[in-house]
Amino acid sequence: MRYITGSINLILSLVISTVIIYAINIIANFAGADYSFTNGEVFVIWILMAILVNNCFKK
């Protein structure tokens, strides 16, 4: 049972972090900023945001 909840939390945190990253990028684009990320930068930001979202689930 712990593996299932852990897997669900992992998948949810990865999906939510993706939505947050792209939402921030789209809002910044509307404000006039032009951010272009390399694949490595997006991966690092994605993992760090997933860790942040996962820590928010624990509280």
Backbone bond lengths (Angstrom), bond angles and torsions (degrees), N, CA, C in turn:
res aa  C-N    CA-C-N  psi(-1)  N-CA   C-N-CA  omega(-1)  CA-C   N-CA-C  phi
1 M - - - 1.451 - - 1.529 110.55 -
2 R 1.331 116.62 -35.85 1.462 118.92 -179.59 1.520 111.57 -68.22
3 Y 1.364 116.37 -31.30 1.461 119.92 178.86 1.525 110.95 -67.99
4 I 1.318 116.27 -37.44 1.462 120.31 -179.68 1.515 110.33 -67.55
5 T 1.323 118.15 -46.97 1.460 119.75 179.75 1.520 111.27 -66.94
6 G 1.322 117.24 -34.94 1.456 120.31 176.49 1.511 111.81 -65.46
7 S 1.326 116.44 -41.05 1.465 120.72 178.28 1.525 111.27 -66.80
8 I 1.322 116.43 -40.91 1.462 120.17 178.50 1.524 110.28 -64.34
9 N 1.323 117.80 -43.07 1.460 120.79 178.18 1.523 111.35 -63.52
10 L 1.330 117.65 -38.88 1.456 121.34 178.36 1.524 111.15 -63.99
11 I 1.317 116.70 -48.24 1.462 120.34 -179.33 1.517 110.89 -64.33
12 L 1.317 117.55 -42.94 1.468 120.57 178.33 1.523 111.79 -62.85
13 S 1.320 117.26 -42.03 1.460 119.19 -179.06 1.523 111.37 -67.55
14 L 1.336 118.14 -35.71 1.458 120.76 177.45 1.532 111.33 -68.61
15 V 1.324 117.10 -40.73 1.466 120.37 179.12 1.517 110.92 -68.09
16 I 1.324 117.09 -44.83 1.464 120.70 -179.58 1.520 110.69 -65.20
17 S 1.324 117.28 -38.47 1.465 119.29 179.00 1.525 111.31 -66.02
18 T 1.329 117.24 -35.68 1.463 120.36 176.44 1.519 111.08 -63.95
19 V 1.316 116.50 -43.73 1.466 120.75 179.46 1.522 110.24 -63.65
20 I 1.323 118.04 -42.06 1.466 121.49 -179.50 1.523 111.10 -64.53
21 I 1.326 117.32 -43.41 1.467 120.90 -178.48 1.518 110.32 -62.55
22 Y 1.336 117.08 -47.75 1.454 119.50 -178.51 1.529 112.21 -70.49
23 A 1.321 117.79 -32.69 1.464 119.89 176.79 1.523 111.07 -64.90
24 I 1.306 117.08 -42.74 1.465 120.47 177.83 1.521 110.36 -64.29
25 N 1.315 117.16 -40.26 1.458 120.94 -179.77 1.531 111.16 -67.24
26 I 1.320 118.42 -39.93 1.468 121.73 178.72 1.514 111.07 -68.28
27 I 1.328 117.51 -41.52 1.470 120.83 178.09 1.525 110.33 -64.05
28 A 1.321 116.70 -40.40 1.464 120.06 177.84 1.527 110.64 -66.59
29 N 1.322 116.77 -34.17 1.464 120.28 178.22 1.528 110.66 -66.35
30 F 1.325 117.45 -39.86 1.463 120.65 176.59 1.524 111.60 -65.86
31 A 1.319 116.73 -29.69 1.464 121.09 179.20 1.523 112.18 -79.58
32 G 1.331 117.41 -7.67 1.451 120.42 176.05 1.510 114.74 107.95
33 A 1.309 118.16 -4.25 1.466 120.57 178.86 1.521 109.42 -83.74
34 D 1.307 116.25 147.08 1.461 120.92 178.52 1.518 108.36 -122.33
35 Y 1.329 115.57 102.26 1.454 120.96 179.79 1.517 108.83 -104.31
36 S 1.292 116.02 126.62 1.460 119.93 173.44 1.522 107.39 -121.52
37 F 1.311 115.81 124.99 1.452 122.27 -176.98 1.517 109.89 -107.30
38 T 1.325 115.95 144.77 1.454 119.68 170.07 1.524 108.39 -82.24
39 N 1.316 116.39 168.81 1.465 119.70 -178.79 1.526 111.77 -63.32
40 G 1.308 117.50 -36.85 1.462 120.86 178.92 1.512 112.38 -66.90
41 E 1.326 116.95 -40.96 1.467 120.48 178.51 1.521 111.24 -64.79
42 V 1.326 116.60 -42.30 1.467 120.15 179.09 1.519 110.38 -64.09
43 F 1.324 117.75 -39.00 1.464 120.83 179.71 1.521 111.11 -63.79
44 V 1.322 117.08 -44.91 1.464 120.62 -179.58 1.524 110.44 -65.32
45 I 1.324 117.48 -44.80 1.468 120.74 178.68 1.523 110.15 -62.64
46 W 1.323 116.78 -41.02 1.455 121.76 -179.13 1.522 111.57 -62.51
47 I 1.319 117.08 -45.17 1.460 120.77 179.58 1.524 111.39 -66.86
48 L 1.334 117.28 -43.36 1.467 119.99 179.10 1.530 111.59 -64.31
49 M 1.324 116.94 -39.69 1.464 119.93 177.88 1.520 110.80 -67.46
50 A 1.333 117.70 -36.28 1.475 120.76 177.22 1.523 110.60 -65.06
51 I 1.328 117.56 -38.74 1.464 120.57 176.34 1.526 110.40 -63.81
52 L 1.314 117.07 -41.97 1.459 121.01 178.69 1.535 111.15 -62.77
53 V 1.327 117.19 -45.60 1.452 120.69 179.65 1.519 110.28 -65.57
54 N 1.320 117.45 -39.37 1.463 120.71 178.71 1.525 111.10 -63.60
55 N 1.312 117.98 -37.91 1.466 120.59 177.06 1.521 111.24 -67.60
56 C 1.313 117.65 -30.31 1.462 120.39 177.29 1.527 111.07 -70.88
57 F 1.350 118.05 -28.62 1.460 121.05 177.24 1.520 110.96 -66.09
58 K 1.313 118.73 -31.15 1.452 122.05 -174.86 1.524 113.16 -72.61
59 K 1.315 117.95 -19.24 1.465 119.84 -175.52 1.473 112.63 -89.75
